[in-house]
Amino acid sequence: MTPEELEKIAAKEEQARAHIPHTIDVCLGTTCMALQSDKLKTALEQEATRHPVGSKCQVRGVGCPGLCALGPLVTVKPEGDLYKQVKPEDAHDIVNSLGAEPVARLKCDTEQPFFKRQHKIVLENSGSIDPERLEDYIAAGGYTALLKCVTEMTPAEVIDEVVRSGLRGRGGAGFPAGLKWRTVAKAAGPRKFVVCNGDEGDPGAFMDRSVMESDPHRVLEGMAIAAYAVGASEGYLYVRAEYPLAVKRLKQAINQARAHGLLGANIGGTAFTFRVEVRLGAGAFVCGEETALMASIEGKRGNPRPRPPFPAESGLWQLPTLINNVETYANIPTILRQGADWFAGIGTSKSKGTKVFALTGRVHNTGLIEVPMGITLREIIFDIGGGIPDGRVFKAVQTGGPSGGCIPEEYLDMAVDYESLASVGSIMGSGGMIVIDDTSSMVDVAKYFIEFCKSESCGKCVPCRVGTAQMHTLLELIASGEGTRHDLERLEALCDMVKSTSLCGLGQNAPNPVISTLRYFRDEYESRLAG
Amino acid sequence: MKVNKPAPPSDDKRWRMVDATMRRYNYRPNGLIETLHTIQETFGYLDKPGLQYVARSLSVPYSRTLGVATFYNYFTMKPPGAHTCVVCLGTACYIKGSGDLMTELEQTLGVKAGETTPDGKVSLLAVRCIGSCGLAPAGVVDGQVIPKVTVPQMLTRLKDSAQ
């Protein structure tokens, strides 16, 4: 496909849409589907055929608009009204309201901070396009960046653009994406791979799932651009088997893109070829670690191996491999379309752009949000999140999942970026943000995460395999009120040992939840000690 | 050298789907995990004869095949009960009390998480986050997610689907 053909598809799509005065968009993300939004969509379609006004409207399934707490969500266009907690019984009223007064009882205020304070780049299409139609993505400007890259830019120019944008890996560690790309591009050898890490294993995090479900072509386009830049022609998308809807939509998207010449051989009429395949994870948290993930793609147990050599030199089948996370790739098309300077203008001096967070736990507006780097935690939790429900008191916010830490109230006014979160003993992580109120005990929270790491330890290295088990035993002892001061000291010593001697990130970061809760909530541990 | 393909463990037609997956990977060892997914999807669980068949077909030692099958939590070597009852123990659900929910269900059903009731009717399972954190605490009965779930709700749903 050429850029001109792409424009033609977009124009045709615009034209087709001009004939439809109203559209009703129903969220078909996992969360809303769990609330039976698929049945709601059927009800709306039936209602639309029954009414004279209905003939003027189109019912579409779209991705996630973000406010999962109030699902199922329905958006009516062009009016722009958002309806919350819609049931199939409401279909009649919604269809009848088209072109007239909105349905007041279902209306959700779109002027509230939850919507107004967000800045959407990765999620720009989520909730407004049908993820199962390639034409929708193209009409939203999709694949123009890929074709621009392969027809007008050299691989080096693409990499320069990504370097200048300042984009850092969104998987957690925050390594500059452009530098990684450059290393892979420089690696010798005719055969290279591009891998997308969609093994979102952190419990309480669902950013990547939502991006893959709501806008799968964006991830593919980002991967294809990366492949062109580093000189790879094969790619793997590693996705958790627990995300069946994301897997289905990605496979569908790959087939559509291939049929239109946007993946496969001779993309954009050039010599560039890129084939991509979905690989299923099988429920192992450690596979989020890049070397373990690659072992899993090779069909082996997900055991990590020491680095160096880094995957950029020796990855899949010992060949140079670029591995980034879903959100990182999802940023790429927009960066190439809008320019590196535009992207670098958002965020803080060291952390550019936006970050998607899954805001959950004890907070009013649970859901998916995208905010500029540098926003404060207080703004996220109390403005966007709407504060703590049931009149309870904020205690801590947990970021970074089992590898992260708990941040207490005194740091709520800190600007969020990679460095600031690390300075208070947590990490950015992939973007899980769990709010904890005064009903939870921090010893219990620490025990929960250590129990998780203990059972997810792959068993290859002793510090992680045995250390996490010992830490769990000690935490159980302390939580049950039978621990002594000596046990607490042993726990602290173990934290140090596991952190400094484990083989991979899972073990090295496993003590973080304990260390951070000990740092800020030591009194809770001490009050449970016996004697 | 062409090696003779081993025969499937039984003449069950479902093995053809497993064969199709292995063929898609050209009987290369890297297709192992995908093949195990196909077996579990079609038969509900993995067993020894099935693993031996896959091991021989893909030229992977049986020890490694078993290693992979037991390493990944998603694979099960036990036949599932007629109905499955899943409690999400992801962080968001845990903060909202799914740990207690699980303990109560274990007591009511008389089995531990990961076990099936002796009559083979119900399997109680724990998962590490189904990604529906907005609905915490979440339970899943026979594939149907129940938002903000309670123990009585789970049990009613189980009874309904048993009928």
Interface residues (C-beta under 8 A of the other chain):
Chain A: T30 T31 A34 L35 C68 A69 G71 E200 G201 D202 P203 G204 A205 F206 R209 A241 E242 Y243 R279 L280 G281 A282 G283 A284 F285 S296 I297 E298 G299 K300 R301 G302 A358 T360 G361 R362 T366 G367 Q398 G401 G432 I434 I436 S440 V445 Y448 F449 F452 C458
Chain B: P29 N30 G31 L32 I33 E34 L36 H37 V60 R64 G67 V68 F71 Y72 N73 Y74 F75 L89 G90 T91 A92 Y94 I95 K96 G99 V127 R128 C129 I130 G131 S132 C133 G134 L135 A136 A138 V145 P147
